[in-house]
Amino acid sequence: MTGLKGQILTSEDQIVSILDRAEYLYLRHISEPSENSLRLVVEEATANRSKTGEGSELAGQVCEILKDASPIEATEGCGTFELSWDRYVAYLVTEEVVGSAGDHRDEVYTGNLFRVYSKSHFLDHLGRDTSGHIEPLTHYKLICLNHLIDVASYRPPEIRLLDTKSEEGLEAKVRVN
């Protein structure tokens, strides 16, 4: 988000690019605002270098190990994003550590923290263990600190940049293709 002050975001590519370039994301809210709809709110975070070594009152080797450590948190310029699906087929929220295990080399996706899969174990599961799909499914995944969120749907999410820490009220709304 750094360097966005005063800019108006008008394209989906800009917002998806910002979301995907984030250093870290935190899941802040998940809900189903209406039947079979899904709303996620994620907040961008970064290593706060201004707090390096803070709280290192620990002694000895632990203090030495933590001397260059920085907390990961939302700072000025970090954005908050809302992703909404008006209808989903399935979603899965997994604790990050257990969800990061396994062999995923055969999966095919684009993106980094916001991924769009054309081949995945989640899509394989849905194809094998569910039925009645009226259209091809797309698998979207958000890689957050502490959570991995997988969503399968017929349509892409609508993504809004809700605000940044320094620019209250900055808002852009797009639909990802």
ABEGO torsion letter per residue (X at the ends): XBGABGBBBABAAAAAAAAAABABBBBABBBBABBGBBBBBBBBBBBBAAABGBGBABBEAAAAAAAABBBBBBBBGBBBBBBBBABBABBBBBBAAAAABEBAAABBBBEBABBBBABBAAAAAAAAABBGBABBBBBBBBBBBGBBBBBBBABBBBBBBABBAABBGBBBBBBBX
